Amino acid sequence: MRVPPVLALGAALAATVATVAPAQVVPDPGKPPAIGSGPEQAPRRAGPPSRPPEAQAVPPGTDPAGKPPPLYDMPDPAPRRAGPPSRPDARPEARVAPRPPASGNEPSGKPPALSPEEAPPPGTREVSSGTGFVIGERQALTNEHVVRGCSAVRARTSEGREIPVTVRARDLRRDLALLDLRDAAGPPLAFRSGPEVRRGDSVVTYGFPLAGMLAAGPTLTTGDISALAGLADNRQHFQISAPVQPGNSGGPLLDLAGNVVGIITSKLNAQRVAQRIGDIPQNVNFAVKGDEALAFLRANNVRPRTAESTATRSAAEVGETVNASVLFLRCLR
């Protein structure tokens, strides 16, 4: 998941930190000195002068000038790949001889080999990953920050097919990107046309967080609509309680009818906020509203599907329904 810095809250939080200082103990003139602190205390032995106080170390990730780091937790890191050992004294693992190709009837957890047309351009490597979802015939939607700065983008379907992707349109303000897919990738998801989303509505996320560290397949989480606006009262976003991680960026936020109500875009960095205000926020994540995504798509001559959200399902059923439409995206550079 990549995410943009937010200046409004940063200024507010910085001001909060400036007004809070560590408490210092001041002697009360009306009370007698503590035992051992009066003149009867043994004189100190003569010795070398005490060392001057050492400069306080600057916490990692903090600007030496005092400016706190951004709150958003982005970009989404690329999954770690096997490589040479990082320690000089470590010994490389023995290579395993490749297995003979399967006959075609055996189940396999690996995607099929890439054709020459699907293979990444020579000299490129994966630098980040994210999530997208199908919204039309050979069309998909994701966050703009997922595909920012990529020399090539690849989409992997639920069947394990690797599809080359072209970025057709971008919206930096909304953090959305419209993708053209070389091949069909799955059935398009529908956006919720009604009723209006309310605080407390149950939602489901479906995507590929922390690729290479967690499960190889998609991950489903559940939560609620916490607020109808995002950070610094951003009316383009929902605040949600469903857990998200780097890699969820660009994935669909779904209601219990399986319709899209938003696009996962960012999370509040709890550690950095705690450094500023001394408290740890919990389950504060954000999604671009579905209405903003519809406006972006229609401005680019795309007419996505819409549907009323009437009948509800379980979260597991929602995940099974949308699985074929959600894509794992890789940014190559």
SELOMAR-409727 format. One record per atom (N, C-alpha, C, O): residue in three letters; x, y, z. Coordinates in steps of 0.001 Angstrom, whole numbers, plus 500000, padded with zeros to 6 digits. Atoms other than C-alpha are relative to their C-alpha. Example, Ala and Ser with C-alpha at 12.3 -4.5 7.8 and 13.67 -1.06 7.14 Angstrom:
ALA500890498810500000ALA512300495500507800ALA500900501200500000ALA501936501181500665SER499180498810499940SER513670498940507140SER499230501090500730SER499739502198500899
This chain:
MET500820498847500000MET500000500000500000MET500846501191500000MET501393501365501089ARG499333498696499896ARG501858503592498983ARG499013501047500457ARG497840500878500124VAL500921499038499423VAL500272506666500739VAL500592501436500074VAL501732501511500534PRO499422498666500075PRO500742510754500294PRO500089500682501343PRO499197500445502158PRO499918499315498710PRO501892512943503244PRO498856500960500174PRO498405501566499202VAL501117499112499741VAL499145514946504901VAL500491501117500891VAL500869500881502039LEU499374498902499296LEU500261518393505971LEU499117500501501128LEU499618500905502177ALA500873499396499021ALA497134519473507862ALA500152499336501348ALA500396500004502352LEU499876500706498732LEU497265516767510504LEU501418500080500512LEU501637500166501721GLY498611499909499558GLY501056516909510543GLY500225501274500792GLY500879501238501834ALA499812498745499287ALA500939520575511576ALA499313499961501345ALA499852500452502338ALA500726500071498740ALA498295519863514224ALA500726499144501001ALA500844499509502170LEU499298500896499102LEU500211516970515673LEU501311500604500465LEU501692500454501626ALA498753499363499604ALA503467518899515627ALA499740501044501062ALA500534501195501990ALA500331498999498994ALA501760521678517573ALA499699499342501335ALA500062499860502391THR500305500722498771THR500474519129520081THR501272499579500701THR501392499714501918VAL498740500424499407VAL503943517781520622VAL500724501182500617VAL501343501051501673ALA499268498839499491ALA505325521267521101ALA499484500448501354ALA500227501066502116THR500561499553498737THR502974521863524047THR500188498990501112THR499866499282502264VAL499834501048498994VAL503830518650525862VAL501479499800500238VAL502217499509499296ALA498588500193499668ALA507176518403527665ALA500105499056501171ALA499157498947501948PRO499850500909498871PRO508556515856530125PRO499921500753501317PRO500475501843501459ALA500152499364498698ALA507625516647533710ALA501334499990500737ALA502078499013500651GLN498782499895499217GLN510496517850535976GLN499645500180501469GLN498688500886501788VAL500240499905498562VAL510665517490539798VAL500612501286500517VAL501810501509500342VAL499546498725499457VAL510923520918541503VAL499898499925501510VAL498816499601502001PRO500071500077498537PRO511825521048545281PRO498989500979500547PRO498874502116500089ASP500983499152499323ASP509095522398547508ASP500707500765501098ASP501254500139502006PRO499283499236498972PRO510537525295549597PRO499410499830501381PRO500083500114502372GLY500618500160498691GLY508082524506552386GLY500290498687500669GLY499873498477501808LYS499714501319499444LYS509346520993552956LYS501482499904500292LYS502300500493499587PRO498574500172499707PRO512615519950554628PRO500652499185498921PRO499985498402498245PRO499320500787501040PRO515271518520552329PRO499973498532500338PRO499905498145501504ALA500016501448499806ALA515282514800551833ALA501276499570500690ALA502309500233500609ILE498838500549499300ILE517618512673553914ILE501115499765499000ILE500893499210497924GLY498859500201500887GLY521072512664552390GLY500221501146499052GLY501195501167498299SER499839498878500928SER520525515913550552SER500462501266500691SER500697502271500019GLY499618498811499260GLY521516518358553363GLY501502500134500102GLY502245499428499420PRO498555499753499878PRO524918519664554457PRO500739498850500645PRO501958498745500511GLU499299501103499367GLU525600516498556471GLU500439498955498991GLU501122497998499355GLN499607500970501024GLN526058514646553193GLN501522500026499827GLN502139501091499786ALA498551500111500132ALA529615513374552789ALA500465500729498757ALA499833500638497705PRO499514499280501202PRO531677515553550461PRO500478499026498954PRO500972497942499265ARG499585500853501096ARG532417514125547082ARG501508499977499909ARG502173500984500154ARG498552500124500170ARG535898512847546475ARG500461500747498759ARG499775500839497741ALA499447499280501151ALA538127514844544236ALA500305499005498888ALA500759497894499161GLY499737500893501133GLY538465513321540808GLY499932500781498718GLY499756501999498725PRO500056499318501289PRO538479514089537148PRO498631500604499766PRO497633500093500274PRO501308499366500265PRO535743516376535909PRO499083499042499263PRO499526498220498460SER500979500882500641SER532552514662534822SER499957500282498507SER500243501383498038ARG500066499854501453ARG532063514021531141ARG498821500879499607ARG497761500824500231PRO501137499185500445PRO529933516517529278PRO498885499098499496PRO499162498025498959PRO501118500850500457PRO526438515177528479PRO500081499779498497PRO500389500678497714GLU499967500361501415GLU526262513360525205GLU498744500520499317GLU497677500641499918ALA501147499519500775ALA524033514662522472ALA498969498897499889ALA499303497735499661GLN501076500979500099GLN520678512954522425GLN499859499524498567GLN499857500312497622ALA500115500570501346ALA520306510597519515ALA498657500356499401ALA497638500390500091VAL501240499706500711VAL517739511512516913VAL499312498694499685VAL499949497804499120PRO500690501261500291PRO515062508776516651PRO500028499700498522PRO499966500606497692PRO499983500357501427PRO515201506825513415PRO498736500488499312PRO497649500450499887GLY501130499538500798GLY512958508230510701GLY499572501420500282GLY498582501890499722THR500362498627499671THR512918511737512197THR500976500961499350THR502184500724499352ASP499167498973500602ASP514218514786510400ASP500829500671501090ASP500270501074502109PRO499184499340498971PRO517209516255512336PRO499508501398500339PRO499729501865501456ALA500496498660499732ALA515560519674512014ALA498786499997500906ALA498321501058501323GLY501144500089499109GLY512666518367514131GLY498694499731499292GLY497671499525499946LYS501227500244500734LYS510140517851511380LYS499664498522500040LYS500496497706499645PRO500336501429499920PRO508270514560511964PRO499775499407498615PRO499454500134497674PRO500201500642501300PRO508008512021509146PRO498526499962499633PRO497677500162500502PRO501402500064500414PRO504807511672507119PRO499280498852500680PRO499899497883501120LEU500791501010499306LEU501971509637508573LEU499698498799499132LEU499558497682499630TYR500403501092500853TYR501166507571505561TYR501099498963499867TYR502287499284499849ASP499071501127500032ASP502767504152505305ASP500133499531498564ASP499534498514498215MET499833500353501373MET503797503993501668MET501392500392499554MET502019501215500221PRO500659500887500956PRO505042502964499195PRO499971498564500473PRO500598498204501470ASP500055501411499677ASP504225499309499262ASP501326499355499616ASP501747499449498463PRO498680500559500314PRO507532497453499512PRO499898498781499105PRO498900498061499112ALA499948501202500823ALA508530494819497027ALA500260498796500887ALA501004498901501862PRO499730501196499194PRO508460491268498398PRO501460499599499909PRO502093499765498867ARG498612500430499994ARG511840489908499406ARG500177498751499159ARG499337497852499168ARG499698501154500845ARG513396487465497014ARG501247499307500531ARG502063499900501237ALA498816500742499594ALA515948484780497598ALA501228500606499346ALA501173501012498186GLY498794499402500553GLY519499486052497125GLY501201499587500813GLY501091498707501666PRO498797500363499267PRO523051485888498432PRO499861500379501462PRO499099501290501785PRO500102499673498572PRO523524485922502218PRO500501501400500275PRO501428501886499627SER499622498630499679SER523761489348503804SER501215500049500906SER501917501059500908ARG498837500003499119ARG526425488341506371ARG501224499460499279ARG501109498506498509PRO498793500496500685PRO530020487889505194PRO500346498570500387PRO500898497825499577ASP499616501330499566ASP530424484731507275ASP498940498952499733ASP499123497776500047ALA501058500980500261ALA527176483140506155ALA500332499207498749ALA500958499711497816ARG499742500875501141ARG527343480253503765ARG498762499921499124ARG497655499776499643PRO501164500093500875PRO525095480173500719PRO499400498609500058PRO500102497607500191GLU500688501286499991GLU522493477464500683GLU500248499256498687GLU500430499846497622ALA499802500818501193ALA522936474594498311ALA498805500136499069ALA497659500159499519ARG501072499871500980ARG520931474946495137ARG499319498655499783ARG499955497602499740VAL500773501206500228VAL518165472474494558VAL499812499822498499VAL499448500754497783ALA500140500266501434ALA518091470826491174ALA498551500178499585ALA497659499761500323PRO501383499790500422PRO514989471815489185PRO499284498681499757PRO499866497707499280ARG500806501197500208ARG512188469299489077ARG499585499896498539ARG499501500909497844PRO500481500143501381PRO511037467859485773PRO498626500629499867PRO497872500675500839PRO501302499341500185PRO508021469632484269PRO498856499043500281PRO498938497843500019ALA501161500816499672ALA504627468436485429ALA499291499570498727ALA499442500177497667SER500680500562501172SER502467466390483120SER498815500839499586SER498326500712498463GLY501162499183500322GLY499640468921483292GLY498794499573500789GLY497849500348500935ASN501110500485499214ASN497326466763485397ASN500248500131501494ASN499350499880502298GLU499664499910498594GLU499123467374488675GLU499739501414500500GLU500029502386499802PRO500186498648499448PRO498111470262490972PRO501337500645500311PRO502272499966500738SER498756499279499748SER500790472918491327SER499687501347500610SER498743502016500191GLY500217498707499362GLY501052475970493576GLY500666501131499262GLY500466502287499634LYS499294498958500733LYS503209477876491075LYS499233500382498740LYS498591499532498124PRO500649499602501245PRO501853479932488183PRO500756499430498810PRO501938499108498930PRO499321500528501178PRO502629478705484669PRO501122500920499547PRO501148502104499882ALA498876499214500513ALA505803479847482935ALA499495501118499093ALA498475500970498420LEU500396498859500807LEU505618483217481211LEU500393499800498550LEU501460499264498248SER499667500012501412SER505475483440477459SER500935501169499712SER501031502075500540PRO499103498871500315PRO507997485757475721PRO499287501345500026PRO499892502356500381GLU500724498733499992GLU505255488396475376GLU499700500470501417GLU499605501673501663GLU500372499657498637GLU504429488244479120GLU501212500258500886GLU501082500856501954ALA498811499871499160ALA508006488185480416ALA500347501469500218ALA500135502286499323PRO499623498605499741PRO509267491406482079PRO501081500465499034PRO501882499655498567PRO498951499483500885PRO511429493666479926PRO501378499708500581PRO501546499728501801PRO498657500283499493PRO515128492823480172PRO500571501184500766PRO500359502338500396GLY499372498957499201GLY517046494753482799GLY499104500629501035GLY499520501576501702THR500908499449499001THR514003495438484996THR499906499048501186THR500211497860501079ARG500212500817498823ARG513265494222488502ARG498776500526500737ARG498373501676500561GLU501182499604499248GLU510280494290490812GLU500405500890501168GLU501279500536501959VAL499666499068498928VAL510371497278493151VAL498866500172500998VAL499111500604502124SER501131499898499087SER506890497233494691SER498846499190499454SER498881498714498319SER501176500759500422SER503544495514494540SER498761500616500624SER498845501394501574GLY501269499493499505GLY499894496279495113GLY498867499136499489GLY499077498006499047THR501213500728500371THR496345495232494297THR499197500846499022THR499245502075499069GLY500940499342500893GLY493876496085491554GLY498793499107499812GLY498768497982500311PHE501178500838500258PHE490488494841490393PHE499384500381498664PHE499494501521498213VAL500569499851501338VAL488658494405487102VAL498730500835500095VAL497878500587500948ILE501201499153500006ILE486063497091486299ILE499338500026498619ILE498299500663498443GLY500565500048501338GLY485437496378482596GLY500777499013499138GLY501715498374499613GLU499319500893500921GLU486511494376479566GLU501444500459499798GLU501704501509499210ARG498572499700500083ARG490308494325479780ARG500344501347500639ARG501224502060500157GLN499742498764499268GLN490219497248482227GLN500025499721501492GLN499276498877501985ALA499883500176498555ALA491212497494485875ALA500244501345500654ALA500591502321499990LEU499831498780499221LEU491436500096488632LEU500944499709501166LEU500918498620501740THR499099500119498860THR494109500660491279THR500336501401500496THR499786502383499998ASN499498498699499543ASN495849503461493211ASN501062500525499043ASN501814499752498449GLU498953499408500830GLU498009505888491282GLU501375499726500585GLU502329499514499836HIS498671500187499414HIS500836505427493781HIS500518498577499818HIS501717498340499966VAL499560501378500244VAL500922501680493039VAL500781499908498692VAL501711499108498587VAL499355500075501314VAL501989502312489429VAL500889501216499724VAL501370501388498603ARG499190498794500193ARG503906505562489951ARG501468499628499808ARG502025498856500589GLY498579500215500243GLY507415505523488481GLY500348498632499458GLY501526498276499426CYS499723501348500513CYS507065502028487000CYS500328500069498506CYS499648500759497747SER499709500109501431SER508717501278483666SER499133498937499353SER498935498959498139ALA500924501023500489ALA506408498266483316ALA499174499520501183ALA499635499543502324VAL500897500522498978VAL503452496825485238VAL499459498668499523VAL499105498515498354ARG500533501323500306ARG502314493206485360ARG498880499678500976ARG498982499961502170ALA501141500429499185ALA498974491857486628ALA499937498479499990ALA500053497855498936ARG500151501450499895ARG498577488298487887ARG498582499691500428ARG498092500235501418THR501391500345499734THR495108486769487835THR499917498894501044THR500933498347501473SER500212501084499040SER493577484257490243SER500392498656499421SER500628497705500166GLU499587501238500663GLU494456481580487669GLU501507499900499862GLU502017498877499406GLY498551500013500119GLY498136482512487799GLY500516500539498688GLY501717500460498430ARG499550499429501267ARG498236484171484376ARG500607501381500229ARG500090502168501022GLU499323498704499911GLU500599487133484009GLU499624500820498774GLU499821500383497640ILE500517499174501092ILE499162489972481926ILE500724501343499994ILE500758502012501027PRO499414498655500089PRO501051493079480706PRO498934501076500152PRO497801500907499701VAL500937498925499669VAL499417496329481823VAL500523501319499453VAL501724501586499489THR499688498635500418THR499341499830480354THR499179500970500837THR497974500783501002VAL500718498987499223VAL498444502843482496VAL499338500963499021VAL500015501681498285ARG500754499187500950ARG495711504625480567ARG499732501416500516ARG499808502376499750ALA500309498681499437ALA494824507495482933ALA500362500006501478ALA500341498974502148ARG499612499832498591ARG495909508870486316ARG499252501197500581ARG498896502143499877ASP500550498865499264ASP494387511124488940ASP500780500097501303ASP500542499330502236LEU499152499867498817LEU496958512309491488LEU499202500443501209LEU499488500016502327ARG500778499483498869ARG494392514112493625ARG499191498890500654ARG499103498826501880ARG500787501112499451ARG492213511029494033ARG500849498765500282ARG500388497838500948ASP499124501171499890ASP495164508599493928ASP499375498783499330ASP499264497713499927LEU500608501084500771LEU493517506488491214LEU500697499890498651LEU501200500876498114ALA499422500246501325ALA494813504911488001ALA499140498992499263ALA498737497973499823LEU500752500894500877LEU492926503304485128LEU500992499197499165LEU501884499762498532LEU499061500888500675LEU494696500299483621LEU499331499305498817LEU498174498893498898ASP500408500828501131ASP494362498654480210ASP500767498688500068ASP501991498684500202LEU499409501325499935LEU495000494903480251LEU500090499405498606LEU499169499561497804ARG499830500579501332ARG496355493051477229ARG498991498878499760ARG498546498679498630ASP500966501103500119ASP494020490097477916ASP498905500168501040ASP499050500921502003ALA501072500009499001ALA490754489538479743ALA500522499367501286ALA501248498374501248ALA499442500461498730ALA491458489030483442ALA498952499440500944ALA499314498808501936GLY501034500493499107GLY488100488180485014GLY498746500835499881GLY498738501834499162PRO501252499240500062PRO484531489390485522PRO500128501338500715PRO500777501414501758PRO499896498680499342PRO484160493101486360PRO499151500049501262PRO498078499450501332LEU500766499769498778LEU483043494105489833LEU499053501177499799LEU499322502076499002ALA500985498923500067ALA480000496343490298ALA500206500958501170ALA500573500539502268PHE499957498992498947PHE480010499597492278PHE498613500148500619PHE497595500013499940ARG501267499833499278ARG477338500183494879ARG499321501295499561ARG499914502371499623SER500767498822500414SER474633502537493579SER499052500469501094SER498553501592501024GLY500877499631498899GLY472548502558496773GLY499751498784500878GLY500003497651500469PRO500230498714499333PRO471583502861499500PRO501305500670500407PRO502383500112500200GLU498816499254499586GLU473979505469500899GLU500784499229501058GLU500210498568501924VAL499142500631498998VAL476926504166502868VAL499853500756501322VAL499837501987501347ARG500176499393498684ARG476494504773506608ARG501145499605500928ARG501821498601500705ARG499064500398498949ARG478783504773509620ARG499505498696500625ARG498317498528500899GLY500364501275499413GLY478853501290511044GLY499697498914498992GLY499558497752499376ASP500208501032501020ASP478231499511507717ASP501191499049499980ASP502340499483500061SER498929500997500055SER480217496273507536SER500650500005498623SER499972500145497605VAL499257499994501260VAL482930496130504879VAL501036498879500014VAL501398498349501065VAL499026501072500198VAL485403493597503499VAL501116500534499106VAL500842501206498111THR498883499703500897THR488890494135502051THR500521498690499422THR500443497638500057TYR499495501196500682TYR490447491713499577TYR501203500429499180TYR501069501244498266GLY498807499574500721GLY494019492031498349GLY501212499184500356GLY501105498067500861PHE498733500726499873PHE497675491069498559PHE500977500777500886PHE501948501345500386PRO499099499260499110PRO499300492613501653PRO501304499252500242PRO501331498023500308LEU498691500547499635LEU502996492086502392LEU500340498762499177LEU500645497702499723ALA499709501117500900ALA503570489882499354ALA501409499485500240ALA502343500272500393GLY498715500612499739GLY506419487454499887GLY500241499734501468GLY501172499012501824MET499857500212498568MET505959487561503663MET498814499218500560MET498986498319501383LEU501199500689499545LEU502363486442504223LEU499611498935498982LEU500446498468498207ALA500484501035500905ALA500216483962502309ALA500214500411498546ALA500141501590498200ALA499776499708501415ALA500922483658498589ALA498721500457499320ALA498773501210498348GLY501280499621500590GLY497225484051497814GLY499444501270500617GLY500103501894501447PRO500610498775499476PRO494860486935498563PRO499616499850501464PRO499461498742501978THR500362499943498592THR493966487991502095THR498710500797500154THR498530501835499516LEU501279499344499738LEU490504488950503362LEU499983500492501439LEU500354499762502357THR500215499474498656THR489837491217506339THR498632500658500055THR498071501029499024THR501325499407499813THR486616492609507774THR500084501155500988THR501009501233501796GLY500063498864499091GLY485664495790509593GLY498740500802499725GLY497758500279499198ASP501161499121500146ASP483281498745509535ASP500419501347499416ASP501597501706499418ILE499799498604500354ILE482920502214508104ILE500019500789501302ILE499001500892501985SER499865499266498738SER484231504293511011SER499550501446499871SER498929501985500787ALA500350498591500211ALA483734507778509553ALA499793500228498515ALA500343499511497680LEU500310499680501393LEU482414509337506354LEU500972501003499408LEU500718501551498335ALA498932499138500498ALA485565511452505947ALA501324499440500491ALA501376498692501468GLY498689500531499670GLY489265510733506077GLY500830500954500822GLY500303501764501584LEU499052499196499248LEU492351512388507487LEU499787501485499707LEU499610501885498557ALA500226498556500134ALA491934516128508126ALA498669500294499315ALA498553501251498550ASP501363499824500514ASP488231515761507211ASP499940499938498479ASP499164500661497853ASN499980500175501459ASN489015514653503633ASN498721499297499571ASN498526498123499888ARG501311500524500394ARG485554514124502097ARG500075499013498845ARG499063498417498476GLN499846500993501070GLN486954511965499305GLN500245498601500551GLN500242497630499794HIS499624501268499398HIS487787509181501761HIS498981499532501029HIS498253500330501620PHE500611500610498821PHE486122506787504170PHE501119499653500978PHE502230499321500567GLN499122500609498991GLN487821505911507438GLN499414498647500356GLN498219498539500631ILE500484501361499765ILE487584502162508027ILE500819499347501106ILE501954499738501379SER499308500731498942SER488487499771510820SER500572498678499519SER501295498021500267ALA499462501249500521ALA489295496792508591ALA501517500096499882ALA502015501066499311PRO498536499928500064PRO493031495987508927PRO500505499949498558PRO500032499146497753VAL499339500012501310VAL495160496786505860VAL501497500167500229VAL501932500701501249GLN498538499952499934GLN498896496530505181GLN500530500475498652GLN499785500510497673PRO499417499716501309PRO501310497661502461PRO499782498822499044PRO500065497675499387GLY500375501037500966GLY500227495732499373GLY498505499942499790GLY498050499493498738ASN501454499890500172ASN496480496237499991ASN499628501184499123ASN498501501259498633SER500299498788500766SER496735499556498142SER499413499660498640SER499945498813497922GLY500643500207501292GLY494405499671495135GLY498963498906499999GLY498268498723499000GLY500975501082499933GLY492267496759496296GLY498602500515500280GLY498439501648500733PRO501376499544499797PRO488469496907496514PRO499597499964501468PRO499983499061502211LEU500717500017498733LEU486573497842499652LEU498568499634499663LEU497908500346498907LEU501271500588500416LEU483385495792499446LEU498987500015501138LEU499348499917502310ASP501043500191499001ASP480044495741501217ASP499607498522500028ASP500174497714499293LEU500375501410499856LEU478318492504502226LEU499112499505498861LEU498679498353498872ALA500651500452501225ALA476506492412498886ALA501030499679498925ALA500676499188497852GLY498940500247500972GLY479873492118497120GLY500225501151499042GLY500946500998498057ASN499827498834500862ASN479660495602495571ASN501114500894500547ASN501354500931501754VAL498886499133499628VAL482559498074495598VAL499460501300500595VAL498630501971499982VAL500354498721499382VAL482141501003498006VAL501212500922500110VAL501071502099500443GLY498811499177499921GLY485751502208497913GLY501224499261499511GLY501148498087499148ILE498709500564500417ILE489399501592496999ILE500994500281501124ILE501203501434501501ILE499051499846498907ILE491950500971499748ILE501153500887499532ILE501710500672498455THR498950499083500432THR494511503777499665THR501102500200501019THR502251500394500622SER498957499670499040SER496367504271502957SER499615499560501395SER498482499157501659LYS500218500272498579LYS496749503650506665LYS500776501027500817LYS501780501576500363LEU499300499109499095LEU497746505812509587LEU501143499235500647LEU500950498132501158ASN498838500651499410ASN501238504983510801ASN499954500202501512ASN500274501276502021ALA500219499891498560ALA500567504235514461ALA501276500347500749ALA501236501105501718GLN498746499751499298GLN504222504291515481GLN500397501463499917GLN500826502043500914ARG499609498604500164ARG504877507750514077ARG499044500940500728ARG499468501954501282VAL500944499178499249VAL501688509173515555VAL500311499913501487VAL500242500917502195ALA499668500160498585ALA502673507730518937ALA501216500828500378ALA501293501341501495GLN498828499174499733GLN506019509521518661GLN499626501469500152GLN500325502224500829ARG500396498595499966ARG504156512798518224ARG499086500318501179ARG499271501333501849ILE501013499660499000ILE501251512601520659ILE500044499099501222ILE499313499341502182GLY499873500863498846GLY502263509795523028GLY498898498984500143GLY498788498366501202ASP501065500998499953ASP499271507573522206ASP500004499233498686ASP500389499770497647ILE499974500863501178ILE498872504687519764ILE498595499901499408ILE497714499321500042PRO501309500163500646PRO495919504976517327PRO499823498568499511PRO500792497892499166GLN500285501381500388GLN494239501723516426GLN498956499963498884GLN497959500684498913ASN500961500273501078ASN492499500548513247ASN499538501283499304ASN498341501509499128VAL500324498771500737VAL492675503891511424VAL500559499850498592VAL501754500042498363ASN499606500231501383ASN492753503167507695ASN499031500753499093ASN497959501173499529PHE500773499130500877PHE491400504959504634PHE499786499357498630PHE500609498581498144ALA500339500472501344ALA489704504200501314ALA499386501144499212ALA498611501932499755VAL500633499031500890VAL488804506406498349VAL498545499585499813VAL498262498411499575LYS501418500318500125LYS485019506613498141LYS499671499504498591LYS500290499915497609GLY500426500529501284GLY483281504701495376GLY499495501079499061GLY499701500984497851ASP500500498913500851ASP481615507895494117ASP501149500738499322ASP501022501165498174GLU498836499359500611GLU485058509427493537GLU500561499133498878GLU500967499650497837ALA499510500904501045ALA486133506343491577ALA499080500033498782ALA499561500025497649LEU500937499940501120LEU482958506473489456LEU500189501285499198LEU500143501258497968ALA499789498736500704ALA483569510143488632ALA501281499948499169ALA501314500444498043PHE498733500129500728PHE487162509366487623PHE499829499122498766PHE500317499471497692LEU500180500917501130LEU486129506444485395LEU499132500626498907LEU499448500515497722ARG500888499395500987ARG483298508321483705ARG500680501153499271ARG500401501395498097ALA499253498938500661ALA485620511252483008ALA500943499445498948ALA501374500174498054ASN499131500654500982ASN487758508753481072ASN499222499050499095ASN499770498086498561ASN500871500720500945ASN484802507382479060ASN499869498515500325ASN499762497679499427VAL500227501372499549VAL484455504212481111VAL498683499977500748VAL498453500810501625ARG501298500140499363ARG480974503107482162ARG499990498703500815ARG499595497655500303PRO499944501219499188PRO481448500655485042PRO498608499525500406PRO497630500267500328ARG501261500572499529ARG478735498378486346ARG499648500577501365ARG500533500850502176THR500491499582498688THR476607499556489273THR498843499083500385THR498178498504499527ALA501069500876499516ALA474157497642491443ALA499559500448501382ALA500355500973502161GLU500525499738498665GLU471914498140494455GLU500493498912500953GLU500592497742500585SER499569500954498981SER473137496500497636SER498805499688500892SER498506500411501842THR501200500404499253THR470080494702498947THR500291498740500810THR500430498794502032ALA499713501249499294ALA470747491060499771ALA501439499992500489ALA502343500445499787THR498658500065499421THR473736490477502031THR500467498553500093THR499662497622500100ARG499384501318499895ARG476137487544502299ARG500983500022501150ARG501195501050501794SER498921500038499020SER478794486375504673SER501277500527499354SER501387500578498129ALA498732499505500529ALA482303487790504330ALA500694498925499168ALA501320499238498155ALA499377501088500759ALA483516484369503154ALA499389499882498610ALA500101499652497633GLU500660500076501310GLU480936484332500366GLU500395501184499123GLU500563501032497913VAL499542498832500770VAL481935487848499317VAL501386499732499428VAL501637500014498256GLY498658500295500478GLY485565486743499082GLY500005499009498855GLY500738499182497882GLU500066500997501081GLU484692483721496966GLU499446500619498718GLU499849500243497617THR500617499389501174THR482599485898494657THR500973500908499250THR500997500902498019VAL499139499010500646VAL485238488578493990VAL501389499467499680VAL502177500160499037ASN498629500510500155ASN488313486329493945ASN500493500064498557ASN501638500446498315ALA499574500039501406ALA488388485989490140ALA500196501387499408ALA500732501515498308SER499936498645500543SER488220489779489719SER501112500841500604SER501339501966500160VAL498971499230499307VAL491062490869492024VAL501370499586499476VAL501642498397499307LEU498714500225500653LEU494591491224490587LEU501152500359500924LEU501079501312501700PHE498744499679499331PHE498073491115492077PHE500854500782499013PHE501163500280497932LEU499259499116500901LEU500056494011490548LEU501461500085500426LEU501766500177501615ARG498557499858499751ARG503856494208490246ARG500524501187499215ARG500286501317498014CYS499364498836500623CYS505730497413489536CYS501439499653499678CYS502190499277500579LEU498646500306500455LEU508931496872487509LEU500710501295499619LEU500103502226499089ARG499236498778500320ARG511694499422487090ARG501418499625499604ARG502225500502499296
